[in-house]
């Protein structure tokens, strides 16, 4: 029996998704994304594996209150939180449904666009997921997968914090493998799927394949950003770090960090963020950086032969 993928929220909370991705998609990039996805105000779109609805709302913004976006996720808790966030931000054209990527709770030929955002790299049976997305797409509609590519990273000017945080991220990834992937049937899992998506799209019978990319960059001292907004963001990061202390400690220990290393990391990160929150004039002097790369693969569902 295939294990149902319905508890991702235990590994990444909705609040964590929202805070962590706040600056991921720069407004200057979005017109390119919308063009590649052929997103228009009249379309019906589906965001599979939507989590907190972060990317669902990005899609909805270009519809200008028209069309419809359906966010689908197997985690009911995440869906409830996604609904709350969307309502709070005033979106009236988003609907959320509980459901999985292997059995999307929508009929055949339903949507003009079916997209998954950072989903395939975390699940087995990725090709089956692509076929199911194709089923839900209308003839002539688009199927899109957006996945992380290698490269990038996070940098903190504090050398010791930088070292400890890198070790923590590796440990967290190891813990995720043990607590998530190793409990699933991963025999069909495709490593480095971002390199193989065009091939899988062709195998699925999709046509007009395109490959695009995006390099997301965040620099804390970037002069274009509003200092007060950044200060609020840092306070949210600080609060979240403290809230997730127990979970992060457990993941760190599972992944190979020792107790003393995590204690040092936890306090250094609290001190670092607290100093910036309480002394916002330091923000313009702090060269914290994050770089994230994405591949965006699109294909069309053609007519049956």
N, C-alpha and C positions, 0 to 999 in steps of 0.2 A: 504494500500500500504506500502511495506517495504521501509524504508528510505535507500538511497544509501550511503554507507560509503565512501565518496569521499573527505573529508576535514580534514583528520588527520593532515596535514601539518600546519593547523592553531594552533594546540595544541603542536606540536613538529616539529621544522624546521629540514631540512636536515643537516644544520650546527650543530645543537644541537645533532642530532643522531650521527654524525661523531665524534664530540669532546667528548661526553659523553661515547661513547663505544670504544674509542681508545685503551684502555688497557684491554678490557673485555675478549678477548680470547688470552691467553698466547701462544706463539709459541710452547712451550713444550707440550701443551695439544692437539694441532691440529691433530697430528697423530692418537690419540685415537678417536677424533671426526670423522675423515675421515674413520676410520675403522668401526665405528658403523653405519655410513651412507652408507657404501660400495661404497664410492666415488672413481672412477678410471678415468684416463685420457680420456677414450672412452665414458663416459656416457653423457646422456642428462638429465639435472636437471632443476627443476622449483622452484623458491623461491617466495612464495605467500605472499603478504603484505610486499614487499621488502623495502619500504620507500626509504631511500637514497642509497640503494644498499650496505650497509655495510656488511651484512652477505652474500649477493650474491657474493661479491668479495672474501670473505673468501673461499667460495666453489670453485670459479673459480681458485684460486691459486693452488689447488691440481690437476687441470686438465692440468696444464703445457702447456697451449695454445691449447690443443685438446678438443674434446667434445664440449658441449654447455651448457650454463646456461641462462635461461630465467627468468628475474625478473618481477614480476607482481604487480602492485599497482593501486588502484582506483584514487589516487591523481595525476593529470597530472603534477602539479608543482614539486612534489617529483620525478616523473619519469624523467622529464627533467634534474633535478639536478643530479640524479643517473647516467644518460647517460654522463653528463659532467665529473663527477668524474671518472667514469670508463675509459673514453677516455683519460683523463689527466694522469691516472695511467697506461695506455698502455694495457688495456685488449681488446683483439680482439674477444673473444669467448663469450661475454655477449650481450644479446639482452634484451631490456626492452619493456614492453607492458602495456598500460593502461587497467586495468580490475579489477574486484572484486573477492573475495574469494568464493562467492556463484555462480559465473558464470565466471570461468577462461577462457580467450579467447584462448583456445588451444583445439585440438581434443581429442577424447577418446584415451586411450592407447598411449599417446604421450611420456612420460618421464620415465626414469629408476628410478628417484628420484623426489618426490614432497615434499617440506618441507615448513613449516611456522615457523617463528622465532618471538616469543613474539607478537602473533596476537590474538590467541583464547581468551586470558584473557580480551581483549578489545572489543569484539564484541558479539552480540546476535547470536542465531542459530548456536552455535559452532558445533553441530553434523552435521548439513547440510554442513558446511564448510569441515568437515572431509570426508563426502561422495563425495563432489565435487573434493577434492584432490585425492581420490581413483579413481574417473572416469578418471582423467588425467594420472594416473600412468599406466604403462604397466603391463601386467600379469607377475608376478614375481618381479615387481619393488617395491620400498620402499615408504611408506608414513611416514613422520616424523613431529612431533610437538615438539618444544622447548619452554618451558614456565618457568616463574619465580616461584620459590618456596619461602615459607616464611623463614625468617631468614636473617641475614646479616644486612647491614646498612652502614651509613657514619659517620665518627668521625673526628672532628677538635679539636686540642689541646686547642684552645681558648674556654673556657667554655661557655661564653655568645653567641659566634657565633654558637657553637654546638647546644645550646638550641634553638636559633632563626631559624637555618636552619632546624632542625627537625620539628618545628612548621610550617615553610614554606612548607616543603614537604607534611605534612598532609593537609595543606590548599590547596595546588596545587591539591592533589588527590580529595579533596572535590569539587573543582571548575571543575575538569575534569568530575566528576560524573554529575554535574549540566549542564555543557555545552556540554557534549558528550553523556554519557550513558543515561541520563534521557530524551533525545530527541529521543531515539531509542526505538523500541519495545523489551524490555528486559525480557519479561515474560518467555522466554525459556533459559535465561542466567544461566549458571552453575557456582556457586561460587567455588572457590578453584579448578579450573579445573585441575590443575597439579596433584591432587590426583586421579582424575577420568579418566584421559586420557587412561590408559590401558583398562578400562572397555568400554569406548566409541569406542576404536579401535576394540575390540572384537565384539561389537554390530554392527559395520560397516562391519563386515565380513573380517577384516584383520587378518592375521595369523603370526606366529613366532614373537609374541610381545616381545620386549625387553625394559627394563627400565634402563637408565644410568643417571648419574648426573655429574654436574660440579660446583665447587666452585671457582668463580673468585675473586681474591684478588689483591688489589692495595695498596701499601704503598709508600707514597711520598719519604721517606728517604731510600728506598730500595737500598742497595749498588750495586745491579746488574744493576741498570738503569743509563743511561747517563744523567749527570746533565744538559747539554745544551739542550738535547731533552726535558727533563722535564720542563726546563725553557720556551721553546717555547710552550709547552702544557699549562702551566699556563698562559702565555700571551694570548693564544687563548681562554682559559676559561674566563679570565678577559674581553677581548673584547666582548665575547658573552654575559656575564652577563650584561654589560653596554648596549649592543644592545637590549636586551630583557627586559629592565627595565619596560617599559610600560605594556607589557603583563604580566610579573611576578607580578607587583603591582596589576593589575586587578584581577589576580587569587588569590593572597594573600587575598585581601579584600573580594572576593566572598567566600573564604574558611574559613573566620573567624578571620584573623589577622587584627589588626587595623593599621591605617596610620603610627603612630609613630613606631610601631614594625617593619613594613616593611622598613621604612626609616633607622632605626638603622641597620637592617640586611643588607640592600643594601650597606651602607657605610662601615660596618665592613668587609663585603666580599671583597669590593674594596680595602680596606686598607690591608687586609690579603694577597690577591693575588698580589697586587702591591708591597708589601714588599718583597715577595719571588722573583718576577720577577726582581726587582731592586737590590736585594741582594742574588744572587743564592747560596752563601755559606750557607745560612740558610736552603736550601732544605734538606741537609743531617742531619739537626737537628730538622726537623719537621715531627712528626709522624701522619700526616693525613692518614686516612685509609678508604677504601671502600671495602665491601664484598658483592657479589651478588651470589645467588645460582640459578641453572637451573636444570630442569629435561628434559631429552631427551628420548622421547618415539618413537619407531620405529615399524612398522608393514609391512608385505608383502601383496601385492595384489595377491591372489591366482587365480587359474583357476575357471571358472564358473562351477557350478554343475547343 
